[in-house]
């Protein structure tokens, strides 16, 4: 499974609803993701600044992760989100080895 960093910022309405009914939404949403897609929320937590949550989600493929992201966005509780695919250490080393054969000349 591929891992993805998913960062999201709640709408003001969503934050107000959470203040009125406090719950760990990561546990709830993680269970929904696992039951419906087989994906898994493997870590993360609540943050502050540009995003309110940052989590690592494992999904079978990019299409499954896109479906998770679109489904969450369609609920209306998120005002912005960012999904970043993460490479494993082995994948990173493979990319580094392949980079040596890439022909690239920067503009000057």
C-alpha positions as CSV (number, residue, x, y, z in Angstrom):
1,X,0.0,0.0,0.0
2,X,1.1,3.5,-0.7
3,X,1.1,6.1,2.0
4,X,-0.2,9.6,1.5
5,X,0.0,12.7,3.7
6,X,-3.4,14.3,3.9
7,X,-3.7,17.8,5.4
8,X,-7.0,19.6,5.8
9,X,-8.4,22.8,7.2
10,X,-11.9,22.8,8.6
11,X,-14.6,25.3,7.8
12,X,-15.7,27.7,10.6
13,X,-19.0,25.8,10.7
14,X,-17.3,22.5,11.1
15,X,-15.1,23.8,14.0
16,X,-18.2,25.3,15.7
17,X,-20.0,21.9,15.4
18,X,-17.0,20.2,16.9
19,X,-16.9,22.6,19.8
20,X,-20.6,21.9,20.4
21,X,-20.0,18.1,20.2
22,X,-16.4,17.3,21.0
23,X,-15.1,14.0,19.5
24,X,-11.9,12.6,18.0
25,X,-13.0,12.8,14.4
26,X,-9.8,11.1,13.2
27,X,-10.9,7.9,14.9
28,X,-14.4,8.2,13.4
29,X,-13.2,9.1,9.9
30,X,-10.4,6.5,10.0
31,X,-13.0,3.8,10.7
32,X,-15.2,5.0,7.8
33,X,-12.2,5.0,5.4
34,X,-11.2,1.5,6.4
35,X,-14.7,0.1,6.2
36,X,-15.5,1.6,2.8
37,X,-12.2,1.5,0.9
38,X,-9.8,-0.8,2.8
39,X,-7.6,2.2,3.2
40,X,-6.1,2.9,6.7
41,X,-5.4,6.0,8.7
42,X,-2.0,5.0,10.2
43,X,-1.1,8.1,12.1
44,X,-1.3,11.9,12.4
45,X,-3.1,14.4,14.6
46,X,-4.5,17.8,15.0
47,X,-2.5,20.8,14.2
48,X,-2.9,24.6,13.9
49,X,-1.8,27.0,11.3
50,X,-2.6,26.4,7.6
51,X,-4.2,23.0,8.4
52,X,-6.2,21.6,11.3
53,X,-5.3,18.0,10.7
54,X,-2.4,16.1,9.2
55,X,-2.7,12.4,8.8
56,X,-0.9,9.5,7.0
57,X,-3.4,7.3,5.0
58,X,-2.4,4.0,3.4
59,X,-4.4,3.2,0.2
60,X,-4.1,0.6,-2.5
61,X,-3.5,3.2,-5.2
62,X,-3.8,6.8,-6.1
63,X,-7.4,6.4,-7.4
64,X,-8.5,5.1,-4.0
65,X,-6.8,8.0,-2.3
66,X,-8.4,10.5,-4.7
67,X,-11.8,8.9,-3.9
68,X,-11.2,9.3,-0.2
69,X,-10.1,13.0,-0.7
70,X,-13.1,13.8,-2.9
71,X,-15.6,12.1,-0.6
72,X,-14.2,14.1,2.4
73,X,-14.3,17.3,0.5
74,X,-17.9,16.7,-0.7
75,X,-19.1,16.6,2.9
76,X,-18.6,20.4,3.3
77,X,-16.6,20.3,6.5
78,X,-13.3,21.0,4.8
79,X,-12.4,24.4,3.4
80,X,-9.0,23.3,1.9
81,X,-7.0,20.1,1.7
82,X,-3.7,18.9,0.3
83,X,-2.7,15.3,-0.5
84,X,1.0,14.4,-0.9
85,X,2.1,10.9,-2.0
86,X,4.9,9.5,0.1
87,X,7.7,7.3,-1.1
88,X,9.1,4.5,0.9
89,X,12.9,4.5,1.6
90,X,13.4,1.9,-1.2
91,X,11.3,4.0,-3.6
92,X,13.4,7.1,-2.7
93,X,16.6,5.2,-3.4
94,X,15.3,4.0,-6.7
95,X,14.4,7.5,-7.7
96,X,17.8,8.8,-6.7
97,X,19.4,6.1,-8.8
98,X,17.2,6.9,-11.8
99,X,17.9,10.6,-11.4
100,X,21.5,10.0,-12.4
101,X,20.3,9.0,-15.9
102,X,18.0,11.9,-16.4
103,X,19.2,14.5,-18.9
104,X,18.4,18.0,-17.7
105,X,20.0,21.4,-18.4
106,X,18.6,24.3,-16.5
107,X,17.8,27.5,-18.3
108,X,20.4,30.3,-18.0
